[in-house]
Amino acid sequence: MTGNTRGLRADARRNRQRLLDAAVGAFSGRGADASLEAIAKEAGVGIGTLYRHFPTREALVEAVYRNEVARVCDSATELLAEFPPDKAMRLWMDRFIDYLTTKQGMADALRAVIASDDADPFAESLDRISTAISTLLDAGAEAGVLRSDVDPLDVGFALGGVLLITSDKGLRDRAGRMLDLLLDGLRYGAG
């Protein structure tokens, strides 16, 4: 969970998370003009609750973006706790492509945030993503299954390239095959 939510009651934290979850779908599907009333209704709360948590549309968009970055980045450690490093890397790649797809759907809404404020929600994202990829690569190198000479940002940009090539919904299977090829290139002894 992102932001300072520790001081919130449990029900307020749940409401906030439900609002973020509903907003992801709304902004991804309908862009920056998604109805805040519809988001509140989808989350099962009133519009007043939405405004208590997010006083402006821009605040909601930024919180959604930061929440999605945190989810995908935090999942690296979670996956490593459950799977061998190479399997965790491949599963994380799928999650990252899903995150990029969501972000792509929110592009108009994110541009509106940047245009309306000096805040740049992308500022810390690259570092968080690089750290998540480094965590996976380091675990794989330590286990002897992934190369140790790979720049995490190169992996991130390669994943972005996969999305650019396969961004049509009918090409998700192709994206999976491309991710398999990318993982093969990361395996120990591949270079």
C-alpha positions as CSV (number, residue, x, y, z in Angstrom):
1,M,0.0,0.0,0.0
2,T,1.4,3.4,-0.9
3,G,1.2,6.7,0.8
4,N,0.8,7.4,4.5
5,T,-2.0,5.0,5.4
6,R,-0.7,3.9,8.7
7,G,-2.8,6.4,10.6
8,L,-6.1,5.3,8.9
9,R,-8.6,3.0,10.5
10,A,-8.8,-0.5,9.0
11,D,-12.1,0.4,7.2
12,A,-10.7,3.6,5.8
13,R,-7.6,1.7,4.5
14,R,-10.0,-0.9,2.9
15,N,-12.1,1.9,1.3
16,R,-8.9,3.6,0.0
17,Q,-7.7,0.4,-1.6
18,R,-11.1,-0.4,-3.1
19,L,-11.1,3.2,-4.6
20,L,-7.6,2.6,-6.0
21,D,-8.6,-0.8,-7.5
22,A,-11.7,0.7,-9.1
23,A,-9.8,3.7,-10.4
24,V,-7.2,1.5,-12.2
25,G,-9.9,-0.1,-14.3
26,A,-11.7,3.2,-14.9
27,F,-8.7,5.2,-15.9
28,S,-7.3,2.3,-18.0
29,G,-10.5,1.8,-19.8
30,R,-11.9,5.3,-20.1
31,G,-8.9,7.6,-19.7
32,A,-8.6,10.8,-17.8
33,D,-12.3,11.6,-18.1
34,A,-13.5,8.5,-16.2
35,S,-16.3,9.5,-13.9
36,L,-15.3,9.9,-10.3
37,E,-18.8,9.1,-9.3
38,A,-18.6,5.8,-11.2
39,I,-15.3,5.0,-9.5
40,A,-16.8,5.6,-6.1
41,K,-19.8,3.5,-6.9
42,E,-17.6,0.6,-8.3
43,A,-15.7,0.8,-5.0
44,G,-18.9,0.6,-3.0
45,V,-18.4,4.0,-1.3
46,G,-19.9,7.4,-1.6
47,I,-18.3,10.3,-3.6
48,G,-17.5,12.0,-0.3
49,T,-15.4,9.1,0.8
50,L,-13.5,9.3,-2.5
51,Y,-12.8,13.1,-2.0
52,R,-11.7,12.5,1.6
53,H,-9.0,10.2,0.4
54,F,-8.3,12.0,-2.9
55,P,-9.2,15.7,-2.9
56,T,-8.7,16.0,-6.7
57,R,-8.8,13.9,-9.8
58,E,-5.1,14.4,-10.2
59,A,-4.4,13.1,-6.6
60,L,-6.4,10.0,-7.4
61,V,-4.6,9.4,-10.7
62,E,-1.2,9.9,-9.1
63,A,-2.1,7.5,-6.2
64,V,-3.3,4.9,-8.6
65,Y,-0.1,5.1,-10.6
66,R,2.1,4.9,-7.5
67,N,0.0,2.0,-6.1
68,E,0.5,0.0,-9.4
69,V,4.2,0.7,-9.4
70,A,4.4,-0.5,-5.8
71,R,2.4,-3.7,-6.5
72,V,4.6,-4.8,-9.4
73,C,7.9,-3.9,-7.7
74,D,6.9,-5.5,-4.3
75,S,5.9,-8.7,-6.1
76,A,9.6,-9.4,-7.0
77,T,10.4,-10.3,-3.4
78,E,7.1,-12.2,-3.0
79,L,7.8,-14.3,-6.1
80,L,11.3,-15.1,-4.9
81,A,9.9,-16.4,-1.6
82,E,7.8,-18.8,-3.5
83,F,9.7,-19.8,-6.7
84,P,13.2,-20.4,-7.9
85,P,14.8,-17.2,-9.2
86,D,14.5,-17.9,-12.9
87,K,10.8,-18.8,-12.5
88,A,10.2,-15.8,-10.3
89,M,11.8,-13.6,-13.0
90,R,9.6,-15.0,-15.7
91,L,6.4,-14.6,-13.6
92,W,7.5,-11.0,-12.7
93,M,8.0,-10.2,-16.4
94,D,4.4,-11.1,-17.0
95,R,3.3,-8.9,-14.1
96,F,5.4,-6.1,-15.4
97,I,3.9,-6.3,-18.9
98,D,0.4,-6.2,-17.3
99,Y,1.5,-3.1,-15.3
100,L,2.8,-1.5,-18.5
101,T,-0.4,-2.2,-20.2
102,T,-2.4,-0.6,-17.4
103,K,0.0,2.4,-17.4
104,Q,-0.5,2.7,-21.2
105,G,-4.2,2.8,-20.7
106,M,-3.8,5.5,-18.1
107,A,-1.5,7.6,-20.3
108,D,-3.9,10.5,-20.8
109,A,-4.8,10.6,-17.1
110,L,-1.1,10.7,-16.2
111,R,-0.3,13.4,-18.7
112,A,-3.1,15.5,-17.1
113,V,-1.5,15.1,-13.7
114,I,1.9,16.2,-15.0
115,A,0.4,19.2,-16.9
116,S,-1.6,20.4,-13.8
117,D,1.2,20.2,-11.3
118,D,4.9,20.3,-10.9
119,A,4.7,16.8,-9.5
120,D,6.2,14.0,-11.7
121,P,4.8,10.7,-10.7
122,F,7.5,9.0,-12.8
123,A,10.4,10.4,-10.8
124,E,10.8,7.5,-8.4
125,S,9.3,4.8,-10.6
126,L,12.5,4.0,-12.6
127,D,14.5,3.5,-9.4
128,R,11.9,1.2,-7.9
129,I,11.6,-0.8,-11.1
130,S,15.4,-1.1,-11.4
131,T,15.6,-2.2,-7.8
132,A,13.0,-4.9,-8.3
133,I,14.8,-6.2,-11.4
134,S,18.1,-6.1,-9.6
135,T,16.6,-8.2,-6.7
136,L,15.5,-10.8,-9.2
137,L,18.8,-10.8,-11.1
138,D,20.9,-10.9,-8.0
139,A,19.0,-13.9,-6.6
140,G,19.3,-15.7,-10.0
141,A,23.0,-15.0,-10.2
142,E,23.5,-16.2,-6.6
143,A,21.6,-19.4,-7.5
144,G,23.7,-19.8,-10.6
145,V,20.7,-19.7,-13.0
146,L,20.8,-16.1,-14.2
147,R,23.7,-14.0,-15.5
148,S,25.4,-11.6,-13.2
149,D,26.5,-9.1,-15.9
150,V,23.1,-7.7,-16.9
151,D,22.1,-4.1,-16.3
152,P,18.6,-4.1,-14.7
153,L,17.6,-1.1,-16.8
154,D,18.4,-3.0,-20.0
155,V,15.9,-5.6,-18.9
156,G,13.3,-3.0,-18.1
157,F,13.7,-1.3,-21.5
158,A,13.6,-4.7,-23.2
159,L,10.3,-5.4,-21.4
160,G,9.0,-2.0,-22.6
161,G,10.0,-3.0,-26.2
162,V,8.0,-6.3,-25.9
163,L,5.0,-4.2,-24.9
164,L,5.5,-1.8,-27.8
165,I,5.6,-4.7,-30.3
166,T,2.8,-6.7,-28.9
167,S,0.5,-4.0,-27.5
168,D,-2.5,-5.2,-29.5
169,K,-4.6,-7.5,-27.4
170,G,-4.4,-10.3,-29.9
171,L,-0.6,-10.5,-29.5
172,R,-0.4,-11.4,-25.8
173,D,0.6,-14.9,-26.7
174,R,3.5,-13.5,-28.8
175,A,4.5,-11.3,-25.8
176,G,4.8,-14.5,-23.7
177,R,7.0,-16.1,-26.3
178,M,9.2,-13.0,-26.5
179,L,9.5,-13.0,-22.7
180,D,10.6,-16.6,-22.8
181,L,13.3,-15.6,-25.3
182,L,14.4,-12.7,-23.1
183,L,14.6,-15.0,-20.1
184,D,16.7,-17.5,-22.1
185,G,19.1,-14.6,-22.8
186,L,19.3,-13.9,-19.1
187,R,20.1,-17.5,-18.1
188,Y,23.6,-18.3,-16.8
189,G,25.9,-19.4,-19.6
190,A,23.8,-17.7,-22.2
191,G,26.2,-14.8,-22.7
